[in-house]
Amino acid sequence: MSALENLPDTDHGLLRFLTCGSVDDGKSTLIGRLLFDTKTILADTLNAIEKTSAKRGMSAVDLSLLTDGLQAEREQGITIDVAYRYFSTGTRKYIIADAPGHEQYTRNMVTAASTANLAIILIDARKGVLTQTRRHSYLASLVGIPHLLVAVNKMDLVDYDQATFERIKADYLAFAAKLGIKDVRFIPLSALAGDMIVDRGDRLGWYDGPTLLEILETVPAAHTEQAENFRFPVQFVCRPQDSANPELHDFRGFMGRVESGAITVGDAVTVLPSGRSSTVKDILIGGTSIERAIHEQSVTLLLADEIDISRGDMIVKTTEQPEQLKQIDATLCWLSETPMSPARTYLLRHTTREVKAKIAKIDYRLDVNTLEQEPATALAMNDIARLTLKLAQPVFADAYIDNRATGAFIVIDESTNNTVGAGMIG
Protein backbone atom coordinates (compact mmCIF):
# COMPACT_ATOMS: atom_id res chain seq x y z
CA MET A 1 0.00 0.00 0.00
CA SER A 2 1.29 3.47 -0.87
CA ALA A 3 1.98 5.93 1.97
CA LEU A 4 -0.44 8.33 0.29
CA GLU A 5 -3.29 5.89 0.87
CA ASN A 6 -2.70 6.05 4.63
CA LEU A 7 -3.31 9.79 4.79
CA PRO A 8 -6.65 11.10 6.15
CA ASP A 9 -9.37 12.28 3.78
CA THR A 10 -10.00 15.66 5.45
CA ASP A 11 -9.06 18.87 3.62
CA HIS A 12 -6.17 20.54 5.44
CA GLY A 13 -6.16 23.69 3.31
CA LEU A 14 -3.28 25.30 1.42
CA LEU A 15 0.28 25.13 2.76
CA ARG A 16 3.03 27.36 1.40
CA PHE A 17 6.47 26.11 2.34
CA LEU A 18 10.09 26.93 1.59
CA THR A 19 13.18 24.76 1.14
CA CYS A 20 16.54 26.29 1.99
CA GLY A 21 20.02 25.23 3.00
CA SER A 22 23.65 25.28 1.92
CA VAL A 23 24.84 24.70 -1.62
CA ASP A 24 24.49 21.06 -2.75
CA ASP A 25 22.45 20.03 0.29
CA GLY A 26 19.87 18.59 -2.11
CA LYS A 27 17.02 21.11 -1.99
CA SER A 28 16.05 20.71 -5.63
CA THR A 29 16.42 16.92 -5.44
CA LEU A 30 14.18 16.85 -2.36
CA ILE A 31 11.41 18.72 -4.16
CA GLY A 32 11.86 16.55 -7.25
CA ARG A 33 11.57 13.42 -5.10
CA LEU A 34 8.47 14.79 -3.39
CA LEU A 35 6.79 15.50 -6.75
CA PHE A 36 7.95 12.17 -8.19
CA ASP A 37 6.77 10.03 -5.26
CA THR A 38 3.42 11.79 -5.01
CA LYS A 39 2.95 11.12 -8.74
CA THR A 40 2.38 14.79 -9.59
CA ILE A 41 4.89 15.03 -12.47
CA LEU A 42 3.43 15.25 -15.96
CA ALA A 43 4.57 12.51 -18.32
CA ASP A 44 6.18 14.94 -20.80
CA THR A 45 8.10 16.66 -17.98
CA LEU A 46 9.38 13.33 -16.70
CA ASN A 47 10.37 12.32 -20.24
CA ALA A 48 12.32 15.58 -20.69
CA ILE A 49 14.37 15.22 -17.51
CA GLU A 50 15.02 11.54 -18.28
CA LYS A 51 16.56 12.58 -21.62
CA THR A 52 18.64 15.34 -19.98
CA SER A 53 19.86 12.92 -17.31
CA ALA A 54 20.83 10.39 -19.98
CA LYS A 55 22.80 13.05 -21.89
CA ARG A 56 24.81 13.69 -18.74
CA GLY A 57 25.61 9.99 -18.47
CA MET A 58 23.52 9.46 -15.33
CA SER A 59 22.12 6.00 -14.60
CA ALA A 60 19.11 7.43 -12.71
CA VAL A 61 16.81 10.40 -13.27
CA ASP A 62 18.22 13.69 -11.93
CA LEU A 63 15.17 14.92 -10.02
CA SER A 64 16.77 18.32 -9.28
CA LEU A 65 16.09 19.28 -12.91
CA LEU A 66 12.42 19.66 -12.02
CA THR A 67 13.13 22.89 -10.16
CA ASP A 68 16.36 24.27 -11.63
CA GLY A 69 14.64 25.86 -14.60
CA LEU A 70 17.13 28.54 -15.64
CA GLN A 71 19.85 27.64 -18.13
CA ALA A 72 22.48 29.14 -15.83
CA GLU A 73 21.26 26.94 -12.99
CA ARG A 74 21.51 23.79 -15.09
CA GLU A 75 25.00 24.70 -16.27
CA GLN A 76 26.38 25.57 -12.83
CA GLY A 77 24.44 23.01 -10.83
CA ILE A 78 23.13 25.66 -8.42
CA THR A 79 19.81 27.32 -7.69
CA ILE A 80 19.68 31.05 -8.52
CA ASP A 81 16.07 32.01 -9.08
CA VAL A 82 13.23 31.13 -6.70
CA ALA A 83 11.40 28.22 -8.30
CA TYR A 84 7.76 27.72 -7.35
CA ARG A 85 6.11 24.34 -7.76
CA TYR A 86 2.56 23.26 -7.06
CA PHE A 87 1.19 19.87 -6.13
CA SER A 88 -1.73 18.27 -4.31
CA THR A 89 -2.15 15.05 -2.38
CA GLY A 90 -5.93 15.09 -2.43
CA THR A 91 -6.00 16.14 1.22
CA ARG A 92 -4.03 19.37 0.84
CA LYS A 93 -2.72 21.76 -1.81
CA TYR A 94 0.90 22.91 -1.69
CA ILE A 95 3.00 25.76 -3.05
CA ILE A 96 6.73 25.05 -2.75
CA ALA A 97 9.39 27.74 -3.01
CA ASP A 98 12.90 26.44 -3.75
CA ALA A 99 15.19 29.23 -2.52
CA PRO A 100 18.88 29.64 -3.47
CA GLY A 101 21.55 28.95 -0.87
CA HIS A 102 24.26 31.47 -1.83
CA GLU A 103 24.69 34.58 0.34
CA GLN A 104 24.58 36.77 -2.79
CA TYR A 105 20.97 35.64 -3.33
CA THR A 106 19.76 36.61 0.17
CA ARG A 107 17.10 38.87 -1.38
CA ASN A 108 15.72 35.90 -3.36
CA MET A 109 15.35 33.84 -0.22
CA VAL A 110 13.68 36.66 1.72
CA THR A 111 11.19 37.07 -1.12
CA ALA A 112 10.39 33.35 -1.12
CA ALA A 113 10.12 33.19 2.68
CA SER A 114 7.74 36.13 3.02
CA THR A 115 4.62 34.05 2.30
CA ALA A 116 5.72 30.65 3.67
CA ASN A 117 4.18 29.00 6.72
CA LEU A 118 6.89 26.36 7.06
CA ALA A 119 10.58 26.23 6.16
CA ILE A 120 12.50 23.04 5.47
CA ILE A 121 16.13 23.65 6.46
CA LEU A 122 18.26 21.04 4.70
CA ILE A 123 21.52 19.89 6.28
CA ASP A 124 24.02 17.56 4.61
CA ALA A 125 24.56 14.69 7.08
CA ARG A 126 28.27 14.65 6.20
CA LYS A 127 28.79 18.37 6.90
CA GLY A 128 26.47 19.15 9.81
CA VAL A 129 25.36 22.65 10.82
CA LEU A 130 27.15 25.26 8.67
CA THR A 131 27.24 29.06 8.54
CA GLN A 132 24.63 29.00 5.75
CA THR A 133 22.39 26.80 7.91
CA ARG A 134 22.46 29.42 10.64
CA ARG A 135 21.88 32.24 8.17
CA HIS A 136 18.87 30.59 6.56
CA SER A 137 17.40 29.68 9.93
CA TYR A 138 17.76 33.28 11.07
CA LEU A 139 16.17 34.65 7.90
CA ALA A 140 13.27 32.18 8.20
CA SER A 141 12.75 33.28 11.80
CA LEU A 142 13.14 36.96 10.86
CA VAL A 143 10.34 36.91 8.27
CA GLY A 144 7.97 35.20 10.69
CA ILE A 145 7.81 31.62 9.39
CA PRO A 146 6.15 29.91 12.37
CA HIS A 147 7.32 26.34 11.76
CA LEU A 148 10.83 25.03 10.99
CA LEU A 149 11.63 21.49 9.88
CA VAL A 150 15.30 20.50 9.92
CA ALA A 151 15.80 17.75 7.33
CA VAL A 152 19.12 15.92 7.70
CA ASN A 153 19.63 14.80 4.13
CA LYS A 154 22.07 12.39 2.45
CA MET A 155 21.76 9.87 5.27
CA ASP A 156 22.64 7.24 2.66
CA LEU A 157 26.16 8.71 2.53
CA VAL A 158 26.72 8.16 6.27
CA ASP A 159 25.29 4.62 6.27
CA TYR A 160 22.06 5.86 7.89
CA ASP A 161 23.95 6.37 11.16
CA GLN A 162 21.71 7.43 14.07
CA ALA A 163 24.58 8.97 16.07
CA THR A 164 25.32 11.37 13.19
CA PHE A 165 21.69 12.50 13.14
CA GLU A 166 21.56 12.98 16.92
CA ARG A 167 24.78 15.02 16.90
CA ILE A 168 23.45 17.37 14.22
CA LYS A 169 20.16 17.69 16.11
CA ALA A 170 21.98 18.68 19.31
CA ASP A 171 24.17 21.22 17.48
CA TYR A 172 21.16 22.83 15.82
CA LEU A 173 19.09 23.01 19.04
CA ALA A 174 21.96 24.82 20.80
CA PHE A 175 22.01 27.42 18.01
CA ALA A 176 18.19 27.69 17.82
CA ALA A 177 17.98 28.42 21.55
CA LYS A 178 20.13 31.54 21.07
CA LEU A 179 17.77 32.81 18.35
CA GLY A 180 14.64 32.00 20.33
CA ILE A 181 13.40 29.52 17.70
CA LYS A 182 10.79 27.35 19.41
CA ASP A 183 8.84 25.25 16.92
CA VAL A 184 11.47 23.11 15.23
CA ARG A 185 11.28 19.43 14.25
CA PHE A 186 13.92 17.06 12.91
CA ILE A 187 13.79 14.27 10.35
CA PRO A 188 16.51 12.05 8.80
CA LEU A 189 16.08 11.32 5.10
CA SER A 190 17.65 10.60 1.74
CA ALA A 191 16.18 12.65 -1.09
CA LEU A 192 18.18 10.68 -3.64
CA ALA A 193 16.99 7.26 -2.43
CA GLY A 194 13.55 8.42 -1.30
CA ASP A 195 13.82 7.35 2.36
CA MET A 196 11.38 9.20 4.68
CA ILE A 197 10.06 11.52 1.95
CA VAL A 198 6.71 9.95 1.04
CA ASP A 199 7.48 6.31 1.86
CA ARG A 200 9.45 5.32 4.96
CA GLY A 201 11.88 2.98 3.22
CA ASP A 202 13.55 0.20 5.22
CA ARG A 203 16.90 1.77 6.17
CA LEU A 204 15.87 4.21 8.93
CA GLY A 205 14.19 1.79 11.29
CA TRP A 206 15.61 3.60 14.34
CA TYR A 207 13.55 6.71 13.47
CA ASP A 208 9.94 6.27 14.62
CA GLY A 209 8.65 9.73 13.73
CA PRO A 210 6.49 10.76 10.74
CA THR A 211 7.70 11.01 7.15
CA LEU A 212 8.24 14.37 5.49
CA LEU A 213 4.88 14.24 3.73
CA GLU A 214 3.07 13.27 6.93
CA ILE A 215 4.56 16.33 8.65
CA LEU A 216 3.53 18.57 5.75
CA GLU A 217 0.00 17.18 5.89
CA THR A 218 -0.46 18.13 9.56
CA VAL A 219 1.20 21.58 9.73
CA PRO A 220 -1.47 24.23 10.49
CA ALA A 221 -2.46 26.38 7.52
CA ALA A 222 -1.91 30.14 7.57
CA HIS A 223 -4.42 32.28 9.53
CA THR A 224 -5.57 29.29 11.63
CA GLU A 225 -3.33 29.38 14.69
CA GLN A 226 -4.50 32.58 16.38
CA ALA A 227 -7.42 34.96 16.27
CA GLU A 228 -6.79 37.74 13.74
CA ASN A 229 -8.25 41.21 13.40
CA PHE A 230 -10.24 42.05 10.27
CA ARG A 231 -8.21 44.01 7.72
CA PHE A 232 -9.63 44.97 4.32
CA PRO A 233 -7.46 47.31 2.20
CA VAL A 234 -9.63 48.83 -0.53
CA GLN A 235 -8.32 48.08 -4.03
CA PHE A 236 -11.10 49.54 -6.17
CA VAL A 237 -14.37 51.42 -5.79
CA CYS A 238 -17.02 49.89 -8.05
CA ARG A 239 -19.52 52.43 -9.42
CA PRO A 240 -21.23 51.00 -12.56
CA GLN A 241 -23.72 53.93 -12.79
CA ASP A 242 -25.74 51.90 -15.27
CA SER A 243 -28.79 54.04 -16.04
CA ALA A 244 -30.37 51.12 -17.91
CA ASN A 245 -30.37 49.03 -14.74
CA PRO A 246 -31.98 50.81 -11.76
CA GLU A 247 -30.38 48.34 -9.33
CA LEU A 248 -26.89 49.34 -10.49
CA HIS A 249 -27.46 53.06 -10.85
CA ASP A 250 -26.67 53.79 -7.18
CA PHE A 251 -24.42 50.77 -6.63
CA ARG A 252 -21.27 51.58 -4.65
CA GLY A 253 -19.11 48.60 -3.72
CA PHE A 254 -15.64 48.46 -2.24
CA MET A 255 -13.52 45.72 -3.74
CA GLY A 256 -10.46 44.08 -2.24
CA ARG A 257 -9.07 41.07 -0.45
CA VAL A 258 -9.66 40.14 3.17
CA GLU A 259 -6.04 40.10 4.34
CA SER A 260 -6.89 38.72 7.77
CA GLY A 261 -9.80 38.00 10.07
CA ALA A 262 -13.44 37.71 9.00
CA ILE A 263 -16.43 39.99 8.37
CA THR A 264 -20.16 39.28 8.60
CA VAL A 265 -23.15 41.19 7.26
CA GLY A 266 -24.29 43.57 10.00
CA ASP A 267 -20.84 44.07 11.55
CA ALA A 268 -19.89 47.60 12.58
CA VAL A 269 -16.87 48.87 10.61
CA THR A 270 -14.66 51.95 10.52
CA VAL A 271 -12.96 53.39 7.45
CA LEU A 272 -9.39 54.65 7.79
CA PRO A 273 -8.03 57.31 7.60
CA SER A 274 -11.34 59.24 7.80
CA GLY A 275 -12.54 57.43 10.94
CA ARG A 276 -16.11 57.31 9.60
CA SER A 277 -18.19 54.35 10.77
CA SER A 278 -20.97 52.27 9.22
CA THR A 279 -22.24 48.69 9.08
CA VAL A 280 -21.80 46.03 6.39
CA LYS A 281 -24.97 45.86 4.30
CA ASP A 282 -23.90 43.11 1.91
CA ILE A 283 -20.90 41.00 0.90
CA LEU A 284 -20.54 39.89 -2.72
CA ILE A 285 -18.37 37.35 -4.50
CA GLY A 286 -18.99 38.04 -8.16
CA GLY A 287 -22.72 38.72 -8.23
CA THR A 288 -23.55 36.36 -5.35
CA SER A 289 -24.30 37.56 -1.84
CA ILE A 290 -22.64 35.73 1.04
CA GLU A 291 -23.18 36.10 4.77
CA ARG A 292 -19.53 35.99 5.85
CA ALA A 293 -16.12 36.51 4.25
CA ILE A 294 -12.84 35.19 5.65
CA HIS A 295 -9.10 35.68 5.15
CA GLU A 296 -7.72 35.60 1.58
CA GLN A 297 -11.18 35.89 -0.04
CA SER A 298 -11.55 38.61 -2.67
CA VAL A 299 -14.93 40.25 -2.14
CA THR A 300 -16.99 43.41 -2.60
CA LEU A 301 -18.30 45.11 0.54
CA LEU A 302 -21.42 47.30 0.52
CA LEU A 303 -21.93 49.65 3.46
CA ALA A 304 -25.17 51.00 4.90
CA ASP A 305 -23.98 54.63 4.78
CA GLU A 306 -22.56 56.85 2.04
CA ILE A 307 -18.89 57.35 2.94
CA ASP A 308 -16.14 58.80 0.77
CA ILE A 309 -13.77 55.86 0.30
CA SER A 310 -10.99 55.37 -2.24
CA ARG A 311 -8.14 52.99 -3.07
CA GLY A 312 -5.60 52.95 -0.25
CA ASP A 313 -8.20 53.30 2.49
CA MET A 314 -8.69 50.40 4.88
CA ILE A 315 -11.94 49.02 6.28
CA VAL A 316 -11.64 47.46 9.74
CA LYS A 317 -14.02 46.36 12.46
CA THR A 318 -14.78 49.28 14.75
CA THR A 319 -13.57 47.30 17.78
CA GLU A 320 -10.34 46.12 16.06
CA GLN A 321 -8.58 49.24 14.84
CA PRO A 322 -4.85 49.25 13.97
CA GLU A 323 -2.38 52.00 14.76
CA GLN A 324 -2.08 54.93 12.36
CA LEU A 325 1.65 55.52 11.99
CA LYS A 326 3.61 58.37 10.39
CA GLN A 327 6.89 56.96 11.66
CA ILE A 328 7.73 53.26 11.64
CA ASP A 329 10.53 51.20 13.12
CA ALA A 330 11.24 48.29 10.82
CA THR A 331 13.64 45.60 9.65
CA LEU A 332 14.44 46.17 5.97
CA CYS A 333 16.05 43.97 3.33
CA TRP A 334 17.57 46.02 0.50
CA LEU A 335 16.82 44.38 -2.87
CA SER A 336 18.31 46.79 -5.39
CA GLU A 337 21.74 46.89 -7.00
CA THR A 338 21.59 50.67 -6.48
CA PRO A 339 22.53 51.41 -2.85
CA MET A 340 19.96 52.95 -0.52
CA SER A 341 20.60 56.62 0.20
CA PRO A 342 19.19 58.37 3.33
CA ALA A 343 19.19 61.62 1.32
CA ARG A 344 16.56 60.33 -1.12
CA THR A 345 12.78 60.14 -0.90
CA TYR A 346 11.18 56.79 -1.70
CA LEU A 347 7.65 55.50 -2.10
CA LEU A 348 6.46 53.10 0.58
CA ARG A 349 3.66 50.74 -0.43
CA HIS A 350 1.75 49.24 2.49
CA THR A 351 -1.19 47.02 1.41
CA THR A 352 -2.88 49.19 -1.26
CA ARG A 353 -1.67 52.50 0.15
CA GLU A 354 1.33 54.43 -1.18
CA VAL A 355 3.03 57.22 0.77
CA LYS A 356 6.31 59.09 0.44
CA ALA A 357 9.01 58.02 2.90
CA LYS A 358 12.51 59.01 4.00
CA ILE A 359 15.08 57.11 6.05
CA ALA A 360 15.22 58.89 9.42
CA LYS A 361 18.04 56.76 10.83
CA ILE A 362 19.74 53.40 10.41
CA ASP A 363 20.23 51.76 13.80
CA TYR A 364 22.48 49.00 12.46
CA ARG A 365 23.18 46.64 9.59
CA LEU A 366 23.04 42.94 10.39
CA ASP A 367 25.81 40.56 9.32
CA VAL A 368 23.64 37.60 8.29
CA ASN A 369 26.51 35.15 8.79
CA THR A 370 27.67 36.15 12.28
CA LEU A 371 24.40 37.89 13.35
CA GLU A 372 26.50 40.80 14.59
CA GLN A 373 25.12 44.36 14.47
CA GLU A 374 27.30 46.77 12.48
CA PRO A 375 27.02 50.57 12.04
CA ALA A 376 25.84 51.72 8.61
CA THR A 377 25.05 54.96 6.78
CA ALA A 378 23.68 53.32 3.60
CA LEU A 379 22.57 49.88 2.44
CA ALA A 380 23.79 47.74 -0.45
CA MET A 381 22.01 44.87 -2.20
CA ASN A 382 21.15 41.96 0.15
CA ASP A 383 21.82 44.07 3.27
CA ILE A 384 19.40 43.66 6.17
CA ALA A 385 19.11 46.55 8.60
CA ARG A 386 17.13 47.92 11.48
CA LEU A 387 15.95 51.48 10.74
CA THR A 388 13.33 54.17 11.19
CA LEU A 389 11.22 55.60 8.33
CA LYS A 390 9.33 58.91 8.36
CA LEU A 391 6.16 59.00 6.25
CA ALA A 392 4.34 61.88 4.57
CA GLN A 393 0.92 60.35 5.37
CA PRO A 394 -0.05 57.67 7.91
CA VAL A 395 -0.33 53.94 7.25
CA PHE A 396 -2.62 51.62 9.19
CA ALA A 397 -0.34 48.92 10.45
CA ASP A 398 -0.01 46.01 12.83
CA ALA A 399 3.24 44.59 14.10
CA TYR A 400 4.58 42.04 11.64
CA ILE A 401 4.68 39.38 14.34
CA ASP A 402 0.90 39.79 14.77
CA ASN A 403 -0.12 40.21 11.13
CA ARG A 404 2.22 39.49 8.22
CA ALA A 405 -0.10 41.22 5.70
CA THR A 406 -0.44 44.59 7.46
CA GLY A 407 2.97 44.43 9.12
CA ALA A 408 4.87 44.25 5.81
CA PHE A 409 5.70 46.86 3.18
CA ILE A 410 7.85 47.41 0.11
CA VAL A 411 9.98 50.40 -0.86
CA ILE A 412 9.80 51.72 -4.43
CA ASP A 413 12.23 53.97 -6.31
CA GLU A 414 10.19 56.94 -7.55
CA SER A 415 12.31 57.48 -10.64
CA THR A 416 12.37 53.89 -11.94
CA ASN A 417 9.27 52.42 -10.24
CA ASN A 418 11.44 49.44 -9.25
CA THR A 419 10.92 47.66 -5.96
CA VAL A 420 14.13 48.31 -4.04
CA GLY A 421 13.36 47.14 -0.50
CA ALA A 422 11.05 44.95 1.58
CA GLY A 423 10.40 45.50 5.25
CA MET A 424 8.69 44.32 8.40
CA ILE A 425 7.18 46.67 10.98
CA GLY A 426 7.79 46.29 14.69
C-alpha positions, 0 to 999 in steps of 0.5 A: 500500500502506498503511503499516500493511501494512509493519509486522512481524507480531510481537507487541510487547506493550502500550505506554502512552504520553503526549502533552503540550505547550503549549496548542494544540500539537495534542496532541488532533489528533495522537491523533485523526489516529493513531486515524483513520489506523489505522482504529480509530475506530468509525463512529458516533464518526466520524459524531458528530464530523463533525456537530460539525465541520460545526456549527462551519463547518469544512470538514474533520473536527476530529479533536481532538474524539475526545479532548476529551470534557468539555463544558468542553474543547469550549467552551474548546478546551483539554484539562482532564481526562486522556483515555485512548484505546485502539487496536491495530495488530495487532502491538501494543496501545496505551493513550494518555493525552492530558494537559493543557498548562496549569500549573494541571493539573500534577497531571493530567499527573503522574497520566497520566505515572506509568504511561507508557513513552514521552512524546510532547512536542509543539512548535509549529514556529512557536513552538519550545521554550517554558517549557511544553515544558521543564516537561513534559519535566522532569515526564516525566523526573521520573516515570521515563518512559524514552523521550521523542519530541519531535514538531515539529508544524504543519510545514505552517505553516512550509512544511515547512522543514528549517532550522526543525526543525533549530533546534528540535532543537538548542534542545531538546538543549541544554536536555535535556543540563542535565536529563540526559535521554538517550533522546530522538528527534525527528520533524517532522510535521503532525497536521492533514495527516497527514504522518509520523503513519502514512503518510509523505506527500510533503512531508517528503522531507528527513526519512529517519527512521521515522514516528510509528507506526513509532517507537511500534511499536519502543519497548520495552515496560515491564519488558523493558529490565532485569532486575527483582526479584520483588515480589508485594504480597498483596491477599487471602488465599483460604481457601474452607474448603469442608467439602464439598470436601476439596481446598479445606478446607485451601486457603490461597492468596495472591492479588495481582499480580506487580508486577515480575520473575518467579516459578517453582514451587520458588523460595525466597521470603521474606514481609515483614515477618515474614521467614519463608521458604518455597518456592512450591508452586503458581501458579494463574491462576483454577483452572489451575496454571502453572509460571511467573508474570511481571510484571503477571499476577494470580495466586494463590501457594501456599506449601509452609509454613504462614505467617501472611500478610495483605493488605499483606504482600509476598512476594519471592524470598529472594535479592532482598529490598527495604529495609524503611523507616520513613523515606523521602526522596521527591519528592511532587506535592501533588494536593489543593485543601487545602494539605498541613500538616506538623502533620497525620498522613496515610495512606501507601499503598504497594502494598497496605500502608497506614501512618500518616505525618508530614512530617518536613521539606520540603527544598524546593519546585520551581518547575516553570517555572524548575526553581529550588528554593524554601524551603517550609513547606507545599504547595499544589495542583500543588506538587512538593517534595522531602521526608522522611516518617516512617512508623509501620510499615515499607514494603518499597520499592525506589528509584523509578528501579529499580522504578516499582511499589514505588518509588511511593506515594500519600498519603491524607487520613484524614478524607476518604479522598481521595488528596491526594499522589503520591510517588516514593521515592529 
